C-alpha cells in the first residue's frame, strides 16, 4: 500500500511539475534521504558521531583549533552576572558573595564557574550537549555557599534507555517524561562506559530528578531530545583531508630518503672502503660536503627526482577547509590560522557575522540554559544557608533573581574608528553608556563607582590628568556643545 502510494505521488509530481527538489528525475533519482526523526538518527548514529568528533579534537589540528576558537569567543573569561536589585547595598553584597563562590563552584576543583562555562561550550560543540548536576554540600564543608556543580558528559546518559513506566511516565533516550511531556528525571550511568579505570559496576544507572540536572543543548529540530555534534557535517571532510595530508607528507618523506641511485653492470664486484651495508644489507655510500667519489667502470649516478605536490595542493586545501569552516560555523581564519588570505574588509565582514552567531548562542544556550538556572539555585541556597539576608525573599523572589548577564567584550577591529563610532552613537542618543558598557562586558554602576573613587583619590592627592576633551581621539572633531558652555568648560 505504501509503495503504491509513493509511486502514485511520483507520477503526479512528474506530471504537475512544481518544486524540482521534490521530483524523481534523473539527477535526483539517487537522492533518497531518510525520513526518520532526528531522535531516531541520534539513537542510531549518535555514539559514533561523538566518538569520531572526540577523536578529531584529540588528533586533528584544525578540529582542535576550531573548538578552542569557539570556546574562546563564546565564553572567553566568562559570561558574568550583574544583579538588577535596586538597593545598591544589597546588590553589592550579592555580587561579592557570588564572586567568592565562583572559585568553589566546580565539584572537581579544576576550575571556577567561568571555567565550567568554557568546558560547557567545548562539550556542546563536540557532543551536542552536556549535563551539570547540582551537588548540595554540608555546612561543615566550609563553602561560601553550600552548593557545587558536577559536569557529566553526554556518554553518561544512555541513548538506549527507552521504556514505559508503571505510572504512565515514559523514558526516552534516558530522560523520563510525565504524561504532559515535562522532564521528570534523568537515568545516568554510575560510571563512564569508556573509562576502564573506574571500578564501578558497568551499566548500572541511577535516577536523578530533573530539578537537580542542567541539560545544556543546542537544539536544531522540533521535538529533539538529545544533542548533535557540530562536527557532524564536517567529520568526513576533516578525516579524509587529514588522511590526504598524512599520505602527502609520507610520500615526500620517502622520496627525500633517496638522494642518489648508482647503477652498475657488475653488482657482484667487491665494495671499496667508502662503501658499506645498512641494517637491511643494502649497499650504501656515505657522502660528505665537497666529496669526490670515484665510480667503478660502467657505474652511473642518478639523482632522485620525486614528484612535487603540484599547483593544485594549496587550492584544494583552501577549498576543502572552506567547506569545513562552513560546516563548523567557524571562520576560515579561525579554523586554519591562515591570515595570508585575509584583508581588513573581508576579515571585518567575517568577524561581524561570526559575532552575531556567537551572541545568539550565548543568549539561547549558555545564558538561558546554564547561567540562569545556576544563578537561581545559588540564590535559593544562599538564602536558605543564611549566607544572604534578603527580607521577604519568598514573596520577592522574582525581583531578587533579576539579573543581566554580561558576555566578554569584543575587541575592536580598528580601535580609533570603532571608539569614535561608539561615542557618536552615545552623543546622538542612539545608545546609552549602560548599553555600551554592557556590550563590552562591564557593569555600568560598577564602572561609575570606580570612576568616582578614582576622581576622589586623585583630588585628595592633588593629582590632575589630561581631560578627555584634550585626547587625540577628539582633536579635530566638531563639538556639539554651545560656544558659551564650551568656554565655561575650558575655563
C-alpha positions in Angstrom: 0.0 0.0 0.0 2.7 2.4 1.0 4.8 1.6 -2.1 1.8 2.1 -4.5 1.1 5.5 -2.7 4.7 6.6 -3.2 4.7 5.6 -6.9 1.4 7.5 -7.3 2.8 10.6 -5.8 5.9 10.5 -8.0 3.7 10.1 -11.2 1.6 13.0 -10.1 4.7 15.1 -9.2 6.3 14.3 -12.6 3.0 15.3 -14.4 2.4 18.5 -12.5 6.0 19.7 -12.1 6.3 22.3 -9.4 9.3 22.0 -7.0 12.2 20.5 -8.7 13.6 19.4 -5.3 10.6 17.0 -5.0 10.8 15.4 -8.4 12.4 11.9 -9.0 14.1 12.9 -12.2 17.5 11.6 -13.4 19.6 14.0 -11.4 17.8 13.3 -8.1 17.0 9.6 -8.6 19.8 8.6 -6.3 18.9 11.2 -3.7 16.8 9.3 -1.2 17.2 11.0 2.3 16.0 9.3 5.4 12.5 10.4 6.7 13.3 9.3 10.2 13.0 11.9 13.0 16.2 13.3 14.4 15.8 11.4 17.6 15.9 8.2 15.7 19.0 9.2 13.8 20.7 10.3 17.0 19.8 7.0 18.7 21.4 5.0 15.8 24.4 7.2 14.9 24.9 9.5 17.9 27.5 7.5 19.8 29.7 7.0 16.7 29.4 10.7 15.8 30.5 11.8 19.3 33.4 9.3 19.3 34.6 10.5 16.0 34.3 14.1 17.0 36.4 13.5 20.1 39.0 11.6 18.1 39.3 14.6 15.7 39.7 17.1 18.6 42.5 14.9 20.0 44.3 14.2 16.8 43.5 16.8 14.2 45.0 20.3 14.5 42.2 22.0 12.6 39.5 20.5 14.8 41.4 21.4 18.0 41.9 24.9 16.7 38.2 25.3 15.8 36.9 24.2 19.2 39.4 26.5 21.1 38.3 29.4 18.9 34.7 28.7 19.5 35.0 28.3 23.3 37.2 31.4 23.5 34.7 33.6 21.6 31.6 32.2 23.3 32.9 32.4 26.9 36.3 33.9 27.0 37.0 35.0 30.5 33.4 34.3 31.5 29.8 35.5 31.0 29.3 37.3 34.2 26.1 38.3 36.1 25.0 41.8 37.0 22.3 41.8 39.6 19.3 44.1 38.9 18.5 44.5 42.6 17.7 48.2 43.1 19.1 48.5 46.6 22.8 49.3 45.9 24.0 47.8 49.2 22.1 44.6 48.7 23.3 44.3 45.2 26.9 44.8 46.3 26.6 42.1 48.9 25.1 39.7 46.3 27.8 40.4 43.8 30.6 40.0 46.4 29.2 36.6 47.6 28.8 35.4 44.0 32.4 36.3 43.2 33.6 34.4 46.2 31.5 31.3 45.3 32.7 31.1 41.7 36.0 29.8 42.9 34.3 27.0 44.7 31.7 26.1 42.1 33.5 23.1 40.4 32.9 19.9 42.4 36.1 18.5 40.8 38.1 21.6 41.9 39.7 22.0 38.5 38.4 25.5 37.6 35.9 28.1 38.6 32.3 28.7 37.4 33.6 30.6 34.3 35.9 27.8 33.5 32.9 25.5 33.7 31.2 27.7 31.2 34.1 27.3 28.8 34.1 23.5 29.3 30.3 23.5 28.6 30.9 25.4 25.3 33.5 22.9 24.3 31.3 19.9 25.2 28.3 21.2 23.4 30.4 21.8 20.3 31.9 18.3 20.4 28.9 16.2 21.6 26.0 18.5 21.1 25.1 18.5 24.8 26.5 18.4 28.3 24.9 17.9 31.8 25.6 19.6 35.1 24.3 18.2 38.4 23.7 20.3 41.4 25.6 18.9 44.4 24.4 20.3 47.7 27.1 20.3 50.4 27.1 20.2 54.2 27.7 23.4 56.2 30.8 21.8 57.7 32.4 21.6 54.3 33.3 25.3 54.7 32.0 26.6 51.3 30.8 30.2 50.9 27.5 28.8 49.7 26.9 25.0 50.2 26.5 24.2 46.5 28.7 22.9 43.8 28.3 21.7 40.1 29.4 18.4 38.7 29.9 18.1 35.0 28.6 15.0 33.3 29.5 14.2 29.6 26.8 13.0 27.2 28.0 9.4 27.2 26.8 9.2 30.9 23.2 9.3 29.8 22.5 6.2 27.7 20.6 6.7 24.4 19.3 3.2 24.5 17.2 3.6 27.7 13.6 3.6 26.3 10.6 2.2 28.3 7.1 2.9 29.6 6.9 3.2 33.4 4.0 1.7 35.5 2.7 5.1 36.4 2.4 6.1 32.8 5.6 8.1 32.5 7.8 7.4 29.6 11.6 7.1 29.4 13.1 8.2 26.1 16.8 8.2 25.4 17.5 8.2 29.2 15.1 11.0 30.0 11.8 10.4 31.9 8.8 12.4 30.9 5.4 12.7 32.6 2.1 12.4 30.8 2.1 16.1 29.7 5.7 15.9 28.4 7.6 17.6 31.2 11.0 16.2 32.1 10.9 14.4 35.4 14.2 12.6 35.8 17.4 11.5 34.1 18.9 8.0 34.3 22.6 8.4 34.4 25.2 5.7 34.4 27.2 5.5 37.6 30.5 5.2 35.6 31.5 6.4 32.2 31.1 3.5 29.7 34.5 4.0 28.2 36.5 4.6 31.5 38.1 1.3 32.4 39.9 2.9 35.4 36.6 3.4 37.3 35.9 0.3 39.4 32.1 0.9 39.5 29.6 -1.5 38.1 29.4 -1.1 34.4 25.9 -0.4 33.1 24.3 0.5 36.5 22.2 3.6 36.3 20.8 6.0 38.9 17.7 8.1 38.7 18.3 11.8 39.3 15.3 14.3 39.5 15.2 16.8 36.7 15.4 19.6 39.2 18.9 18.6 40.0 20.2 18.5 36.4 21.0 21.3 34.0 20.9 20.0 30.4 22.8 22.3 28.1 21.9 21.6 24.4 21.8 23.5 21.2 18.6 22.0 19.6 18.2 22.1 15.8 14.9 20.3 15.3 11.5 20.5 16.9 10.9 17.6 19.4 14.7 16.9 19.7 15.7 15.2 22.9 19.5 14.9 22.7 22.2 16.9 21.1 24.0 16.7 17.8 27.7 17.3 17.5 28.7 20.4 15.4 31.3 18.2 13.8 28.6 16.0 12.2 28.5 18.0 9.0 32.3 18.2 8.7 33.6 14.9 10.1 34.0 13.2 6.8 35.9 16.0 5.1 38.1 16.6 8.1 39.1 13.0 8.4 39.7 12.5 4.6 41.7 15.7 4.5 43.8 14.5 7.4 44.5 11.2 5.7 45.4 13.0 2.5 47.8 15.3 4.3 49.4 12.3 6.0 49.8 10.5 2.8 51.3 13.5 1.1 53.7 14.0 3.9 54.7 10.4 4.0 55.3 10.4 0.2 57.6 13.4 0.5 59.4 11.8 3.4 60.0 8.5 1.5 61.1 10.4 -1.6 63.6 12.5 0.5 65.2 9.4 1.9 66.7 8.5 -1.5 69.3 11.0 -2.7 71.3 9.0 -5.2 71.0 5.8 -7.2 74.0 4.0 -8.6 73.6 1.5 -11.4 76.4 -0.9 -12.4 76.6 -3.7 -14.9 78.5 -5.8 -12.4 76.8 -5.7 -9.0 78.8 -8.6 -7.6 82.1 -6.7 -7.6 83.5 -6.1 -4.2 82.8 -2.7 -2.4 85.6 -0.2 -1.8 86.4 1.2 1.6 84.0 4.1 1.4 81.0 1.8 1.0 79.2 -0.4 3.4 75.9 -2.2 4.2 72.9 -0.9 6.2 70.7 -2.9 8.5 68.8 -4.3 5.6 72.1 -5.5 3.9 71.7 -2.8 1.2 74.7 -1.2 -0.3 75.3 2.3 0.9 77.8 5.2 0.4 78.4 7.9 3.0 78.5 11.3 1.3 80.4 14.4 2.7 80.2 18.0 1.6 82.5 18.6 -1.4 83.3 14.8 -1.6 84.5 13.3 -4.9 83.7 9.7 -5.3 85.4 7.5 -7.9 83.0 5.1 -9.5 83.8 1.7 -10.9 83.8 1.3 -14.7 80.3 1.1 -16.0 78.6 2.6 -12.9 76.3 5.6 -13.3 74.9 8.0 -10.8 71.2 9.1 -10.9 69.7 11.7 -8.6 66.3 11.3 -7.0 63.6 13.3 -8.7 60.5 12.9 -6.6 57.2 14.3 -7.9 56.2 17.6 -6.5 52.8 18.2 -4.8 51.9 20.4 -7.8 49.9 23.6 -8.1 46.6 22.1 -7.0 47.6 21.3 -3.5 47.1 24.7 -2.0 43.8 25.5 -3.8 42.5 22.0 -2.9 43.4 22.5 0.8 41.8 26.0 0.8 38.6 25.0 -0.8 38.2 21.9 1.5 38.9 23.9 4.6 36.3 26.5 3.5 33.7 23.8 3.4 34.8 22.5 6.8 34.7 26.0 8.3 31.1 26.5 6.9 30.1 23.2 8.4 31.5 24.0 11.8 30.3 27.6 11.8 33.8 29.0 12.4 35.5 31.5 10.1 38.2 30.0 7.8 41.0 32.1 9.5 39.9 30.9 13.0 39.9 27.3 11.7 43.3 27.3 9.9 45.2 30.2 11.5 45.8 31.3 7.9 45.8 35.1 7.8 47.5 35.4 4.4 44.2 35.4 2.5 42.6 37.9 4.9 42.4 41.7 4.5 40.7 44.3 6.7 37.4 44.3 4.8 36.7 40.6 4.5 38.1 40.0 8.0 35.7 42.5 9.4 32.7 41.1 7.5 33.5 37.6 8.6 34.0 38.8 12.2 30.7 40.6 12.3 28.8 37.6 11.0 30.6 35.3 13.5 29.8 37.6 16.3 26.1 37.6 15.5 26.1 33.8 15.7 28.1 33.9 18.9 25.7 36.4 20.5 22.7 34.3 19.6 24.4 31.2 21.0 25.4 33.0 24.2 21.9 34.1 24.9 19.9 31.0 23.8 22.3 28.3 25.2 24.9 29.4 27.7 22.9 32.1 29.5 19.3 30.7 29.2 20.1 27.1 29.9 23.1 27.2 32.3 23.7 30.6 33.8 20.1 31.4 34.7 19.5 28.0 36.3 22.7 28.2 38.3 22.0 31.7 39.5 18.5 30.8 40.7 19.7 27.7 42.5 22.7 29.6 44.0 20.5 32.4 45.3 18.0 30.0 46.8 20.7 28.0 48.5 22.5 31.2 49.8 19.3 32.5 51.4 18.4 29.1 53.0 22.0 28.7 54.3 22.0 32.2 55.8 24.8 33.5 53.5 22.4 36.2 52.2 19.9 38.2 54.2 17.1 39.2 51.8 13.9 40.2 53.6 10.7 38.7 52.2 12.7 36.6 49.7 9.8 34.2 49.1 7.4 37.0 48.2 10.0 38.9 46.2 12.0 36.1 44.7 11.5 37.1 41.1 12.7 40.6 41.9 15.8 39.3 43.7 16.6 36.9 40.9 16.5 39.6 38.2 19.9 39.6 36.6 21.7 40.7 33.5 24.5 38.6 32.0 27.4 40.3 30.5 29.4 38.4 27.9 33.1 39.1 27.3 33.8 42.3 25.4 34.6 42.1 21.8 38.0 43.6 20.8 37.8 46.4 18.4 39.0 45.7 14.8 40.0 49.4 14.4 40.1 50.9 17.9 40.1 54.5 16.7 37.3 54.3 14.3 35.2 52.0 16.5 35.7 54.2 19.5 34.6 57.3 17.5 31.5 55.5 16.3 30.6 54.4 19.8 31.0 57.9 21.2 28.9 59.4 18.4 26.1 56.9 19.0 26.1 57.8 22.7 26.1 61.5 22.0 23.3 61.1 19.4 21.2 59.2 21.8 21.2 56.0 19.8 22.5 54.0 22.7 23.3 54.6 26.4 26.5 54.3 28.3 25.0 51.4 30.2 24.3 49.6 27.0 27.8 50.4 25.6 29.5 49.2 28.8 27.3 46.0 28.9 28.4 45.2 25.3 32.0 45.4 26.4 31.4 43.1 29.4 31.2 45.7 32.2 28.6 46.7 34.7 27.7 50.5 34.4 27.2 51.0 38.1 30.4 49.4 39.0 32.3 51.4 36.4 30.7 54.7 37.6 31.6 53.8 41.2 35.2 53.1 40.2 35.4 56.4 38.2 34.1 58.3 41.2 36.5 56.6 43.6 39.4 57.4 41.2 38.5 61.0 40.9 38.1 61.3 44.7 41.5 59.8 45.2 43.1 62.0 42.6 41.6 65.1 44.2 42.8 64.1 47.6 46.3 63.6 46.3 46.3 66.8 44.2 46.6 64.9 41.0 45.4 66.3 37.7 45.3 64.3 34.5 44.5 65.4 30.9 40.8 65.6 30.3 39.1 63.5 27.7 38.4 66.6 25.7 42.1 67.1 25.0 42.5 63.5 23.9 43.7 63.0 20.3 40.6 61.0 19.8 38.5 64.2 19.8 41.0 66.6 18.2 39.7 68.0 15.0 36.1 66.7 15.8 33.3 69.2 15.8 31.8 69.8 19.2 28.0 69.7 19.9 28.5 72.0 23.0 27.3 75.6 22.5 30.0 78.1 22.4 29.3 79.7 25.8 29.2 76.4 27.5 32.4 75.3 25.8 34.1 78.4 27.0 32.9 77.8 30.6 34.1 74.2 30.3 37.5 75.2 29.1 37.7 77.8 31.9 
